[in-house]
Amino acid sequence: MGKHTPQIEKVGEILDQSLKRLELAGQLSDYGVWPIWNDKVGPTIARNAQPEKIRNGTLFVKVSSPIWMQQLHYMKDTIADKLNQELGREAVKNIFFFVGKVEAESVGEQTAEPASSPAPNPEMKLDDATLAEIKDPEVRRVLRRLFAAHSRRPKK
């Protein structure tokens, strides 16, 4: 009787094969949005909007106020394009914004505010210093235009 040597496989290879069989690999790669979100949208937006989940190409993003929800709604195509470009595929087909409490710790160290500073006022006017925090020039330009248009609207 010959000696049978069991074939040893790496756990990573087995997991990769299992994910491919279950067709979960694509869904898991969609969650690559989380590590790049803050960098792609910049600290000002990241303090006021964070991704919550992604389902069937729709990214659900929690925002700190209805004003941020409205402003970011007009920027959703630009944001989706930036995220997809970084991911190298069209993971985000649509973005759905909803109002909720945006946790400070979810923003990360680079954008965290000191505990003593007040929460950002969503009605504030964006100055050049605040806009300079946004790395992407296209997102910065769109945000500047949106806030300028909002500030011109008559108050109710």
N, CA, C and O of each residue as an XYZ file, in Angstrom:
624
protein
N       0.851     -1.162      0.000
C       0.000      0.000      0.000
C       0.896      1.224      0.000
O       1.786      1.332      0.844
N       0.684      2.152     -0.930
C       1.496      3.368     -1.027
C       1.072      4.387      0.015
O      -0.076      4.445      0.455
N       2.025      5.154      0.370
C       1.768      6.198      1.374
C       1.100      7.387      0.692
O       1.628      7.919     -0.284
N      -0.058      7.808      1.200
C      -0.802      8.932      0.622
C      -0.432     10.212      1.370
O      -0.622     10.305      2.583
N       0.084     11.172      0.659
C       0.453     12.442      1.269
C      -0.671     13.436      1.012
O      -0.950     13.771     -0.140
N      -1.318     13.910      2.068
C      -2.404     14.873      1.853
C      -1.833     16.190      1.301
O      -0.776     16.662      1.718
N      -2.558     16.743      0.376
C      -2.124     18.006     -0.220
C      -2.507     19.144      0.719
O      -3.667     19.292      1.103
N      -1.527     19.926      1.070
C      -1.768     21.040      1.977
C      -1.990     22.295      1.142
O      -1.189     22.628      0.269
N      -3.089     22.982      1.427
C      -3.400     24.225      0.732
C      -3.401     25.368      1.733
O      -3.705     25.190      2.913
N      -3.060     26.524      1.241
C      -3.102     27.710      2.093
C      -4.558     28.104      2.319
O      -5.401     27.975      1.432
N      -4.827     28.585      3.522
C      -6.186     29.000      3.877
C      -6.673     30.094      2.922
O      -7.835     30.094      2.515
N      -5.801     31.006      2.574
C      -6.174     32.092      1.659
C      -6.637     31.582      0.312
O      -7.583     32.117     -0.266
N      -5.969     30.536     -0.199
C      -6.356     29.969     -1.495
C      -7.735     29.292     -1.404
O      -8.565     29.417     -2.304
N      -7.951     28.584     -0.309
C      -9.246     27.917     -0.109
C     -10.361     28.954      0.005
O     -11.428     28.798     -0.589
N     -10.107     30.007      0.769
C     -11.098     31.065      0.934
C     -11.386     31.747     -0.396
O     -12.543     32.016     -0.719
N     -10.347     32.026     -1.163
C     -10.523     32.669     -2.467
C     -11.371     31.801     -3.390
O     -12.271     32.304     -4.062
N     -11.087     30.491     -3.426
C     -11.868     29.571     -4.263
C     -13.326     29.498     -3.803
O     -14.245     29.458     -4.621
N     -13.519     29.482     -2.494
C     -14.884     29.425     -1.950
C     -15.663     30.685     -2.297
O     -16.833     30.613     -2.673
N     -15.016     31.841     -2.173
C     -15.686     33.096     -2.502
C     -16.060     33.149     -3.971
O     -17.134     33.639     -4.321
N     -15.184     32.650     -4.834
C     -15.486     32.629     -6.266
C     -16.682     31.724     -6.554
O     -17.552     32.061     -7.356
N     -16.710     30.570     -5.885
C     -17.846     29.640     -6.090
C     -19.150     30.270     -5.614
O     -20.194     30.087     -6.240
N     -19.095     31.002     -4.525
C     -20.302     31.625     -3.975
C     -20.597     32.989     -4.607
O     -21.604     33.621     -4.286
N     -19.729     33.430     -5.490
C     -19.844     34.729     -6.160
C     -19.918     35.877     -5.165
O     -20.641     36.849     -5.384
N     -19.169     35.767     -4.070
C     -19.136     36.822     -3.062
C     -17.935     37.740     -3.227
O     -17.907     38.820     -2.637
N     -16.952     37.345     -4.006
C     -15.730     38.143     -4.131
C     -16.045     39.547     -4.643
O     -15.489     40.524     -4.142
N     -16.924     39.658     -5.628
C     -17.289     40.973     -6.162
C     -17.975     41.838     -5.121
O     -17.722     43.039     -5.028
N     -18.855     41.209     -4.331
C     -19.551     41.962     -3.293
C     -18.580     42.437     -2.219
O     -18.694     43.562     -1.732
N     -17.637     41.596     -1.850
C     -16.662     41.994     -0.838
C     -15.763     43.114     -1.346
O     -15.400     44.011     -0.584
N     -15.401     43.071     -2.623
C     -14.532     44.128     -3.153
C     -15.254     45.474     -3.200
O     -14.604     46.519     -3.216
N     -16.589     45.461     -3.222
C     -17.342     46.720     -3.187
C     -17.067     47.479     -1.893
O     -17.124     48.709     -1.865
N     -16.770     46.747     -0.826
C     -16.506     47.391      0.448
C     -15.137     48.077      0.475
O     -14.737     48.611      1.509
N     -14.430     48.066     -0.631
C     -13.192     48.825     -0.762
C     -13.448     50.322     -0.723
O     -12.503     51.105     -0.635
N     -14.705     50.731     -0.787
C     -15.074     52.150     -0.694
C     -14.676     52.718      0.673
O     -14.208     53.854      0.754
N     -14.856     51.945      1.736
C     -14.628     52.463      3.096
C     -13.216     53.001      3.304
O     -13.077     54.119      3.801
N     -12.165     52.269      2.951
C     -10.822     52.797      3.222
C     -10.456     54.030      2.387
O      -9.570     54.792      2.776
N     -11.112     54.232      1.268
C     -10.734     55.369      0.408
C     -11.694     56.553      0.532
O     -11.399     57.630      0.015
N     -12.830     56.381      1.202
C     -13.858     57.415      1.272
C     -13.305     58.764      1.742
O     -13.441     59.764      1.037
N     -12.686     58.800      2.921
C     -12.226     60.070      3.494
C     -11.242     60.777      2.574
O     -11.296     61.999      2.430
N     -10.350     60.025      1.953
C      -9.355     60.624      1.074
C     -10.000     61.191     -0.191
O      -9.615     62.266     -0.652
N     -10.961     60.489     -0.745
C     -11.581     60.922     -2.008
C     -12.529     62.104     -1.824
O     -12.614     62.961     -2.704
N     -13.238     62.168     -0.704
C     -14.179     63.276     -0.511
C     -13.571     64.433      0.269
O     -14.096     65.546      0.224
N     -12.468     64.190      0.988
C     -11.827     65.249      1.767
C     -12.410     65.342      3.168
O     -13.507     64.846      3.427
N     -11.664     65.987      4.079
C     -12.058     66.018      5.491
C     -13.360     66.762      5.775
O     -14.097     66.374      6.681
N     -13.658     67.811      5.031
C     -14.874     68.576      5.296
C     -16.113     67.722      5.040
O     -17.023     67.675      5.867
N     -16.142     67.058      3.910
C     -17.279     66.186      3.604
C     -17.255     64.967      4.517
O     -18.305     64.530      4.987
N     -16.077     64.415      4.772
C     -15.971     63.211      5.615
C     -16.491     63.452      7.026
O     -17.021     62.535      7.653
N     -16.347     64.675      7.535
C     -16.887     64.986      8.865
C     -18.409     64.985      8.867
O     -19.035     64.844      9.918
N     -18.996     65.141      7.697
C     -20.446     65.272      7.598
C     -21.132     64.158      6.819
O     -22.356     64.160      6.693
N     -20.369     63.212      6.299
C     -20.959     62.126      5.521
C     -20.042     60.908      5.573
O     -18.837     61.016      5.341
N     -20.626     59.748      5.880
C     -19.869     58.498      5.942
C     -20.686     57.371      5.322
O     -21.899     57.300      5.524
N     -20.025     56.483      4.562
C     -20.752     55.348      3.975
C     -21.227     54.387      5.055
O     -20.528     54.154      6.042
N     -22.404     53.840      4.866
C     -22.993     52.895      5.818
C     -23.031     51.475      5.259
O     -22.660     50.522      5.945
N     -23.484     51.337      4.003
C     -23.551     50.009      3.382
C     -23.599     50.178      1.876
O     -23.846     51.271      1.368
N     -23.361     49.093      1.175
C     -23.475     49.091     -0.282
C     -24.250     47.847     -0.682
O     -23.930     46.736     -0.260
N     -25.267     48.048     -1.497
C     -26.119     46.950     -1.951
C     -26.399     47.133     -3.440
O     -26.894     48.176     -3.866
N     -26.079     46.113     -4.216
C     -26.368     46.112     -5.659
C     -25.916     47.387     -6.355
O     -26.634     47.916     -7.204
N     -24.738     47.885     -6.007
C     -24.184     49.065     -6.646
C     -24.656     50.388     -6.071
O     -24.201     51.443     -6.514
N     -25.557     50.360     -5.094
C     -26.011     51.591     -4.450
C     -25.282     51.749     -3.123
O     -25.363     50.888     -2.247
N     -24.571     52.860     -2.990
C     -23.857     53.173     -1.759
C     -24.770     54.030     -0.890
O     -25.226     55.088     -1.323
N     -25.037     53.581      0.329
C     -25.876     54.309      1.274
C     -24.949     55.115      2.176
O     -24.087     54.554      2.852
N     -25.133     56.433      2.183
C     -24.244     57.338      2.918
C     -25.050     58.122      3.943
O     -26.032     58.783      3.607
N     -24.619     58.037      5.198
C     -25.252     58.787      6.278
C     -24.652     60.190      6.301
O     -23.432     60.352      6.259
N     -25.525     61.211      6.369
C     -25.076     62.608      6.405
C     -25.581     63.274      7.682
O     -26.565     62.838      8.279
N     -24.891     64.335      8.088
C     -25.173     64.964      9.382
C     -26.395     65.869      9.390
O     -26.914     66.171     10.464
N     -26.873     66.312      8.228
C     -28.021     67.219      8.205
C     -28.706     67.181      6.836
O     -28.125     66.717      5.856
N     -29.942     67.673      6.781
C     -30.633     67.740      5.487
C     -29.909     68.638      4.484
O     -29.964     68.398      3.278
N     -29.240     69.660      4.978
C     -28.518     70.562      4.067
C     -27.361     69.824      3.407
O     -27.153     69.950      2.200
N     -26.610     69.056      4.189
C     -25.528     68.262      3.607
C     -26.103     67.232      2.639
O     -25.510     66.971      1.592
N     -27.240     66.650      2.973
C     -27.860     65.676      2.085
C     -28.178     66.324      0.739
O     -27.908     65.747     -0.315
N     -28.749     67.519      0.783
C     -29.093     68.222     -0.457
C     -27.847     68.578     -1.255
O     -27.797     68.361     -2.466
N     -26.844     69.125     -0.579
C     -25.627     69.545     -1.278
C     -24.918     68.346     -1.915
O     -24.490     68.411     -3.068
N     -24.798     67.264     -1.164
C     -24.084     66.098     -1.674
C     -24.881     65.371     -2.750
O     -24.302     64.696     -3.601
N     -26.196     65.502     -2.719
C     -27.017     64.894     -3.774
C     -26.572     65.408     -5.146
O     -26.521     64.643     -6.109
N     -26.252     66.698     -5.234
C     -25.826     67.277     -6.505
C     -24.409     66.840     -6.886
O     -24.004     66.982     -8.040
N     -23.665     66.315     -5.927
C     -22.288     65.901     -6.177
C     -22.144     64.388     -6.311
O     -21.029     63.896     -6.486
N     -23.232     63.647     -6.233
C     -23.121     62.194     -6.138
C     -22.467     61.558     -7.360
O     -21.739     60.576     -7.213
N     -22.700     62.080     -8.550
C     -22.052     61.515     -9.738
C     -20.544     61.725     -9.690
O     -19.776     60.827    -10.033
N     -20.124     62.911     -9.265
C     -18.697     63.214     -9.152
C     -18.041     62.318     -8.108
O     -16.958     61.781     -8.339
N     -18.694     62.159     -6.966
C     -18.156     61.314     -5.901
C     -18.067     59.860     -6.371
O     -17.050     59.198     -6.162
N     -19.127     59.370     -7.002
C     -19.130     57.990     -7.495
C     -18.012     57.776     -8.512
O     -17.335     56.748     -8.485
N     -17.819     58.740     -9.406
C     -16.748     58.631    -10.401
C     -15.378     58.541     -9.734
O     -14.545     57.726    -10.130
N     -15.146     59.371     -8.730
C     -13.863     59.366     -8.022
C     -13.626     58.036     -7.306
O     -12.522     57.493     -7.344
N     -14.659     57.518     -6.658
C     -14.531     56.242     -5.956
C     -14.271     55.105     -6.949
O     -13.385     54.277     -6.736
N     -15.043     55.075     -8.024
C     -14.886     54.016     -9.023
C     -13.526     54.080     -9.704
O     -12.922     53.050    -10.001
N     -13.057     55.281     -9.945
C     -11.736     55.445    -10.565
C     -10.659     54.846     -9.663
O      -9.763     54.148    -10.138
N     -10.747     55.117     -8.374
C      -9.773     54.578     -7.421
C      -9.888     53.060     -7.298
O      -8.877     52.367     -7.175
N     -11.116     52.542     -7.329
C     -11.326     51.100     -7.209
C     -10.988     50.354     -8.499
O     -10.750     49.147     -8.479
N     -10.968     51.070     -9.608
C     -10.644     50.444    -10.888
C     -11.801     49.698    -11.525
O     -11.603     48.916    -12.455
N     -13.001     49.934    -11.036
C     -14.199     49.316    -11.611
C     -15.433     50.073    -11.134
O     -15.346     50.900    -10.226
N     -16.575     49.792    -11.742
C     -17.799     50.502    -11.381
C     -18.510     49.784    -10.233
O     -19.480     49.056    -10.444
N     -18.010     50.002     -9.020
C     -18.626     49.411     -7.832
C     -19.806     50.253     -7.375
O     -20.810     49.716     -6.907
N     -19.690     51.583     -7.509
C     -20.732     52.510     -7.053
C     -21.481     53.025     -8.274
O     -20.952     53.816     -9.054
N     -22.717     52.566     -8.429
C     -23.545     53.002     -9.560
C     -24.475     54.134     -9.160
O     -24.886     54.935     -9.999
N     -24.810     54.199     -7.867
C     -25.705     55.224     -7.361
C     -25.340     55.482     -5.899
O     -24.783     54.614     -5.225
N     -25.657     56.674     -5.423
C     -25.439     56.995     -4.011
C     -26.763     57.488     -3.445
O     -27.414     58.361     -4.020
N     -27.149     56.917     -2.313
C     -28.375     57.307     -1.620
C     -27.962     57.918     -0.283
O     -27.311     57.257      0.527
N     -28.335     59.169     -0.050
C     -27.988     59.869      1.178
C     -29.167     59.842      2.138
O     -30.318     59.960      1.719
N     -28.878     59.685      3.431
C     -29.906     59.767      4.456
C     -29.319     60.438      5.686
O     -28.120     60.337      5.948
N     -30.170     61.123      6.438
C     -29.732     61.888      7.595
C     -29.603     60.969      8.807
O     -30.463     60.124      9.055
N     -28.533     61.146      9.547
C     -28.292     60.386     10.765
C     -27.101     60.982     11.490
O     -26.516     61.967     11.041
N     -26.753     60.385     12.600
C     -25.612     60.873     13.367
C     -24.334     60.297     12.769
O     -24.146     59.081     12.726
N     -23.465     61.185     12.312
C     -22.187     60.772     11.747
C     -21.191     60.707     12.900
O     -20.922     61.718     13.550
N     -20.649     59.533     13.152
C     -19.733     59.323     14.271
C     -18.369     59.935     13.979
O     -17.809     59.738     12.901
N     -17.840     60.673     14.942
C     -16.535     61.324     14.777
C     -15.426     60.301     14.588
O     -14.510     60.532     13.799
N     -15.486     59.161     15.300
C     -14.414     58.193     15.191
C     -14.395     57.512     13.826
O     -13.366     56.963     13.432
N     -15.507     57.534     13.097
C     -15.512     56.921     11.774
C     -14.778     57.771     10.750
O     -14.442     57.290      9.667
N     -14.529     59.022     11.083
C     -13.841     59.914     10.156
C     -12.347     59.644     10.159
O     -11.700     59.814      9.125
N     -11.783     59.235     11.264
C     -10.360     58.922     11.309
C      -9.557     60.047     11.917
O     -10.069     61.141     12.157
N      -8.278     59.761     12.166
C      -7.414     60.702     12.853
C      -7.173     61.983     12.066
O      -7.174     63.070     12.644
N      -6.968     61.873     10.768
C      -6.600     63.058     10.009
C      -7.712     64.091      9.948
O      -7.440     65.272      9.731
N      -8.966     63.671     10.136
C     -10.064     64.619     10.038
C     -10.798     64.798     11.351
O     -11.794     65.519     11.411
N     -10.327     64.157     12.394
C     -11.028     64.259     13.678
C     -10.894     65.660     14.240
O      -9.842     66.291     14.140
N     -11.975     66.133     14.831
C     -11.979     67.462     15.427
C     -11.656     67.340     16.902
O     -11.969     66.314     17.506
N     -11.045     68.345     17.504
C     -10.827     68.312     18.941
C     -12.164     68.241     19.666
O     -13.168     68.763     19.183
N     -12.173     67.589     20.832
C     -13.414     67.382     21.577
C     -14.052     68.696     22.001
O     -15.272     68.767     22.149
N     -13.253     69.735     22.199
C     -13.795     71.000     22.682
C     -14.427     71.848     21.582
O     -15.145     72.801     21.886
N     -14.179     71.528     20.318
C     -14.739     72.356     19.254
C     -16.191     71.967     19.009
O     -16.545     70.795     19.134
N     -17.033     72.931     18.663
C     -18.440     72.626     18.421
C     -18.613     71.846     17.127
O     -17.731     71.836     16.268
N     -19.753     71.200     17.002
C     -20.055     70.470     15.774
C     -20.134     71.461     14.628
O     -20.563     72.598     14.824
N     -19.722     71.043     13.416
C     -19.770     71.963     12.289
C     -21.200     72.416     12.020
O     -22.139     71.622     12.076
N     -21.345     73.674     11.735
C     -22.651     74.233     11.420
C     -22.919     73.996      9.943
O     -22.192     74.528      9.105
N     -23.949     73.206      9.589
C     -24.192     72.916      8.188
C     -24.591     74.157      7.400
O     -24.527     74.130      6.171
N     -24.997     75.237      8.049
C     -25.378     76.459      7.360
C     -24.202     77.401      7.178
O     -24.362     78.489      6.625
N     -23.004     76.994      7.642
C     -21.855     77.892      7.573
C     -21.482     78.165      6.124
O     -21.760     77.365      5.232
N     -20.857     79.293      5.912
C     -20.327     79.595      4.596
C     -18.932     78.998      4.526
O     -18.156     79.087      5.477
N     -18.630     78.399      3.407
C     -17.316     77.792      3.251
C     -16.305     78.868      2.888
O     -16.489     79.600      1.916
N     -15.241     78.963      3.668
C     -14.179     79.885      3.329
C     -13.071     79.113      2.619
O     -13.133     77.888      2.516
N     -12.065     79.822      2.133
C     -10.992     79.187      1.376
C     -10.203     78.197      2.224
O      -9.738     77.180      1.708
N     -10.044     78.475      3.519
C      -9.300     77.552      4.385
C     -10.043     76.224      4.514
O      -9.427     75.159      4.483
N     -11.361     76.287      4.659
C     -12.150     75.062      4.763
C     -12.117     74.298      3.448
O     -11.956     73.077      3.438
N     -12.267     75.006      2.350
C     -12.243     74.352      1.043
C     -10.866     73.791      0.709
O     -10.761     72.806     -0.022
N      -9.810     74.403      1.236
C      -8.455     73.926      0.970
C      -8.242     72.525      1.535
O      -7.356     71.803      1.079
N      -9.052     72.132      2.531
C      -8.946     70.786      3.102
C      -9.386     69.711      2.117
O      -9.002     68.550      2.257
N     -10.182     70.081      1.130
C     -10.673     69.118      0.146
C      -9.610     68.964     -0.924
O      -9.290     69.911     -1.641
N      -9.069     67.763     -1.022
C      -7.943     67.509     -1.917
C      -8.319     67.555     -3.390
O      -7.559     68.073     -4.208
N      -9.467     67.026     -3.729
C      -9.850     66.925     -5.127
C     -10.357     68.274     -5.631
O     -11.337     68.792     -5.097
N      -9.712     68.859     -6.652
C     -10.117     70.188     -7.124
C     -11.531     70.219     -7.707
O     -12.231     71.223     -7.576
N     -11.950     69.140     -8.343
C     -13.293     69.121     -8.927
C     -14.363     69.099     -7.832
O     -15.361     69.814     -7.922
N     -14.154     68.283     -6.806
C     -15.096     68.229     -5.684
C     -15.116     69.583     -4.977
O     -16.181     70.067     -4.593
N     -13.942     70.196     -4.803
C     -13.846     71.507     -4.152
C     -14.622     72.567     -4.951
O     -15.337     73.384     -4.370
N     -14.479     72.551     -6.266
C     -15.158     73.524     -7.132
C     -16.678     73.336     -7.054
O     -17.416     74.314     -6.927
N     -17.143     72.100     -7.129
C     -18.577     71.830     -7.085
C     -19.148     72.229     -5.730
O     -20.219     72.832     -5.662
N     -18.444     71.898     -4.655
C     -18.919     72.250     -3.317
C     -18.993     73.770     -3.143
O     -19.945     74.280     -2.551
N     -18.003     74.485     -3.652
C     -18.009     75.957     -3.570
C     -19.238     76.525     -4.295
O     -19.911     77.415     -3.775
N     -19.527     76.009     -5.493
C     -20.685     76.491     -6.253
C     -21.998     76.176     -5.545
O     -22.906     77.007     -5.511
N     -22.096     74.964     -4.976
C     -23.326     74.580     -4.300
C     -23.588     75.428     -3.063
O     -24.716     75.863     -2.827
N     -22.544     75.662     -2.276
C     -22.732     76.480     -1.079
C     -23.009     77.938     -1.440
O     -23.763     78.613     -0.739
N     -22.412     78.427     -2.519
C     -22.691     79.789     -2.954
C     -24.149     79.922     -3.383
O     -24.815     80.897     -3.036
N     -24.638     78.951     -4.131
C     -26.037     78.978     -4.562
C     -26.974     78.878     -3.363
O     -28.001     79.555     -3.312
N     -26.618     78.031     -2.398
C     -27.444     77.877     -1.206
C     -27.500     79.171     -0.402
O     -28.552     79.531      0.125
N     -26.386     79.864     -0.308
C     -26.354     81.096      0.491
C     -27.150     82.221     -0.157
O     -27.566     83.155      0.529
N     -27.368     82.147     -1.471
C     -28.149     83.165     -2.172
C     -29.656     82.939     -2.036
O     -30.449     83.847     -2.286
N     -30.047     81.724     -1.639
C     -31.481     81.428     -1.506
C     -32.071     82.213     -0.352
O     -31.410     82.397      0.671
N     -33.310     82.682     -0.497
C     -33.946     83.400      0.602
C     -34.221     82.446      1.764
O     -34.631     81.303      1.560
N     -33.995     82.923      2.963
C     -34.250     82.130      4.171
C     -35.733     82.098      4.452
O     -36.422     83.101      4.265
N     -36.236     80.961      4.898
C     -37.670     80.820      5.186
C     -37.949     81.148      6.617
O     -39.100     81.087      7.050
